[in-house]
């Protein structure tokens, strides 16, 4: 008989803008080859969805666009959307999993899902599989917190994080499996988004928040130093007006667009440009780099071990803080003939191969 796997992510059916909810959805789709899979979410998003009511983080984030409510909520917690999702999902998902038992529980929504899985393990000894998507962000603060739940197997994205986990908790089982990309969805063939920009177009994707680690302003500064190059920004957030004004000052009205699209339209956005960049300070993995390469695009990114590994010979890493060096890297990426290098690099991270690696772990639990 096939094992019953319960994948948890309340946001999976509500929003498709984050890496964890997309990964939960993709994992549910691809693990069905091996198991009976249920994706526990607050909204219907696939045939594998089991809708269990709670307040997903996306609903709270919408409320936070109102300044007074944002001020009030941030008095309660530094990340109120995650806290409220965690509390409300704990109250509904835990009873469900007591009544509808699983052979393995795979939470994907940080400490909220881990808390549910922890209680179920206490009652039924159900093993917990967990992927730490925060990696070494904030010097491993989130990682250290989640290690307290002691999942039966922790999956991380790279060797650096694995070594850190073993130094913090030598008894913890840790496996290294990279993130995946849907090659049937992200590829060079298909419709292109009509952005109306002229010349070579660079795409960047990320939340438009001055306080986060995406550093979209660095991409704006670098593109401003090039001729006949435009910037397409795909994202939303509390500081959209700020970034639009910065683009207007640095690039002029004809050399930028800021867009917000549905997830189903994102592949067309990738196909409509010449290269991709994201100068974020740190990334646990960087799913958007895979999506870009799978769409045939060269990537320009921050120079660190993780991005050197992901991008390989399909792009250029550089010191993005240095605007001149960053601009030169973009110019070089636009000038080179990358042939099939981005596609070949992305093929190493297909969801099929990733799901197969996860199946080996699940079978061992």
C-alpha positions, 0 to 999 in steps of 0.5 A: 500500500502507498504511504499517506503523506500530509503536506502542510501549507495554509497559503498554498491555495491563497497565494502563489507569490512565495517560494514555500507555497509554490514548493508545497504545491509542486511537491504535492503534484510530483510525489503523487507518483509514489504516495497518497498525498494530501496538501492541507491548505486554506483554499483549493489549489489542486486535486490534492488539496484538502481545504481546512479553514484558517487565516493565511498570512496573505490575508493579514499582509493585505490588512497591513497595507493600511498604515494604522492596522500595520502599526497595530499588528506590528505591536503584537509581533515582528511578523504578525502575518506568520504568527496569526497564520500559525495560531489559527492553522494550529487550532484547525489542522491539529484536530484534522490530523488526529482524525485523519492520520498520515504516515509522514507529515511534511510542514512547509509553513515554518513554525506553524506547521512544525508545531502541528507536526510536533503534537501529532508525533507526540500522540502517534509517533508520526515522523516529520520531514521538514525543509528549511527554506530560510537557510542561513538568512539572519545568521541562521536565526530561523534555522536554530528556532526550527531545529528545536522541533527536531524533525526526523529528517531536515532537508537543506539546500546546500552543504554550508547549511548542512555543516552548520546544522551538524555543528548546532545539533550533531544528532540531527539527520540532515540531507541536502536536496536543492529546490526544483523548477517546473520545466513544463511551465517555465520554458522559452516556448509560449506567449510573451508579456507585452511590456512596451519597453524598448531595447534590451530589457532586464527583469527583476522579481521581488517584493517591493519593500525598502526594508527587505533583503531583495535590494531592488534599488541596486538593479535600478542603479546599475541599469541607469548606467547603461544605454538602450537598456530598460528595467522590468520590475515584477512585484508588489509591496508597501513601497511600490510608489518609492520604487516607481519614483526612484526608477523615474529619477534614474531611468526616465519614464520610457526605460522602466515598468513596474508590474504585478501579474498573476502567477500563471502569467509569470512564465510569459514575463520571463519570455519577454526579456533578455536577461534576469537579475536579482541583487538580493543580499542573501537567498536561502536558495533562489527559485527565481534564478531557476525559473529564469534559466529554464526560460532561456535567460542568462542570470546576473546575481550577487557573488556568493557560494549559493548563487555560484552553484545555482547559476554555474556557467549560465550567467555572471555573479558580481559585486552588486554593491559596486554599481559600475561592476554590476552594470558591466556584468549586465552589459556582458550578459546581454552581449554574450551568446549563451546558447543552451547554457541556461536551459542545461543548467536549469535541467539539473533542478527539475521537480521530477528529480527533486521529488525522487530524492524526497521519496527516498527519504520518505521511504526511510522514515 
